[in-house]
Amino acid sequence: MGKKGKHSPDDPKAVVRELMKAGKVKKKCCKSKPRCDKCPVRALKKAQKKIEKAARKAA
């Protein structure tokens, strides 16, 4: 079936999915301006930046 509880550290979507399951991020975006703190769109951008930063640091 698959591994539970483990996400690929280089996949931002998987990171956000885990945050949704933990209740830290909402499942749907309410499209408010500015984005709320629990917005999945905002969490995805944050995860992408974190992964890019780690990649630059490793190179």
TAHU-V748175 format. One record per residue. RES is the residue in one letter. BURIAL is I if it has 24 or more other C-alpha atoms within 12 Angstrom, else O. D_CENTER is the distance of its C-alpha to the mean C-alpha in whole Angstrom. Layout:
# TAHU-V748175
res=RES burial=BURIAL d_center=D_CENTER
res=RES burial=BURIAL d_center=D_CENTER
This chain:
# TAHU-V748175
res=M burial=O d_center=22
res=G burial=O d_center=20
res=K burial=O d_center=18
res=K burial=O d_center=17
res=G burial=O d_center=14
res=K burial=O d_center=14
res=H burial=O d_center=11
res=S burial=O d_center=11
res=P burial=O d_center=10
res=D burial=O d_center=11
res=D burial=O d_center=9
res=P burial=I d_center=5
res=K burial=O d_center=6
res=A burial=O d_center=7
res=V burial=I d_center=4
res=V burial=I d_center=3
res=R burial=I d_center=7
res=E burial=I d_center=8
res=L burial=I d_center=7
res=M burial=O d_center=9
res=K burial=O d_center=11
res=A burial=O d_center=12
res=G burial=O d_center=12
res=K burial=O d_center=10
res=V burial=I d_center=9
res=K burial=I d_center=11
res=K burial=O d_center=12
res=K burial=O d_center=13
res=C burial=O d_center=13
res=C burial=O d_center=17
res=K burial=O d_center=17
res=S burial=O d_center=19
res=K burial=O d_center=19
res=P burial=O d_center=18
res=R burial=O d_center=15
res=C burial=O d_center=14
res=D burial=O d_center=12
res=K burial=I d_center=11
res=C burial=I d_center=10
res=P burial=I d_center=7
res=V burial=I d_center=8
res=R burial=I d_center=8
res=A burial=I d_center=5
res=L burial=I d_center=4
res=K burial=O d_center=7
res=K burial=O d_center=7
res=A burial=I d_center=5
res=Q burial=O d_center=7
res=K burial=O d_center=10
res=K burial=O d_center=10
res=I burial=O d_center=10
res=E burial=O d_center=13
res=K burial=O d_center=14
res=A burial=O d_center=15
res=A burial=O d_center=16
res=R burial=O d_center=19
res=K burial=O d_center=20
res=A burial=O d_center=20
res=A burial=O d_center=23
